[in-house]
């Protein structure tokens, strides 16, 4: 499956390492350093013509890393992956219960 990041950009969901909120994540010095280093190496792809809200880190099968800057919020991107739905289904009747 693919995830639409904005504009005309899609990425393979299997390649996604993480989806991050740009405002919250960029507070940390380590994240700022990571993003600056990725920019220097040419790994950053800006797919946003508006104010960026998130960034998505990917690594392809050949080991190539990309950091996509998107105007779509991280929560919306996560919902599009179905990851949140998968977490919501953990527990309940889907897993056997231990007899205590």
C-alpha positions in Angstrom: 0.0 0.0 0.0 0.9 3.6 -0.4 0.5 6.7 1.7 -0.4 10.1 0.1 1.8 12.8 1.7 0.4 15.8 -0.2 0.7 17.4 -3.6 1.6 14.5 -6.0 3.7 12.5 -3.6 3.1 9.0 -2.3 5.4 6.6 -0.5 5.3 2.9 0.1 4.0 2.2 3.6 6.6 -0.6 4.0 9.3 2.1 3.6 8.0 4.3 6.4 10.2 4.4 9.5 8.2 7.1 11.4 5.6 9.9 11.1 6.3 12.9 13.3 4.6 16.1 14.3 7.0 18.8 13.1 6.1 21.4 15.8 6.5 19.0 18.7 9.4 16.9 17.4 11.5 19.9 16.3 11.8 21.2 19.9 14.4 18.6 20.7 18.0 19.5 19.8 18.6 15.9 18.5 15.7 16.2 16.1 16.8 19.6 14.9 20.2 18.2 14.3 18.8 15.2 12.4 16.7 17.4 10.2 19.6 19.8 9.5 21.9 16.8 8.7 19.3 15.3 6.4 18.9 18.7 4.6 22.7 18.9 4.1 22.8 15.4 2.6 19.9 16.2 0.2 17.5 13.7 1.9 14.7 16.2 2.5 11.8 16.4 0.1 9.4 19.2 0.7 5.9 18.2 -0.6 4.2 21.2 1.0 3.2 24.4 -0.6 1.7 25.5 2.7 2.9 25.6 6.3 4.5 22.2 7.1 2.9 20.2 9.9 4.7 16.9 9.8 7.6 14.9 8.5 7.8 11.3 7.4 11.1 9.4 7.5 11.4 6.6 5.0 14.1 4.1 4.0 13.7 2.2 0.7 14.7 -1.4 0.1 18.1 -0.2 -1.3 18.7 1.7 2.0 18.1 5.2 0.7 16.7 7.5 3.3 14.3 10.3 2.6 12.6 12.8 4.9 9.3 14.2 3.5 8.0 17.5 4.8 4.2 17.6 4.5 1.4 20.0 5.2 -0.8 17.2 6.4 -0.9 16.6 10.1 0.9 13.6 11.6 -2.4 12.4 13.1 -4.1 12.4 9.7 -1.2 10.6 8.1 -1.2 8.0 10.9 -5.0 7.5 10.4 -4.4 7.0 6.7 -2.0 4.2 7.4 -4.5 2.3 9.5 -1.9 2.0 12.2 -4.3 3.6 14.8 -7.0 1.1 13.8 -4.5 -1.8 14.3 -3.7 -0.6 17.8 -7.4 -0.2 18.7 -8.0 -3.8 17.8 -5.3 -5.1 20.1 -6.9 -6.6 23.2 -10.6 -7.0 23.6 -11.8 -10.2 22.0 -9.0 -10.6 19.5 -6.5 -12.0 22.0 -7.0 -14.9 24.3 -7.4 -13.9 27.9 -5.2 -15.3 30.6 -6.9 -17.2 33.5 -5.7 -15.6 36.7 
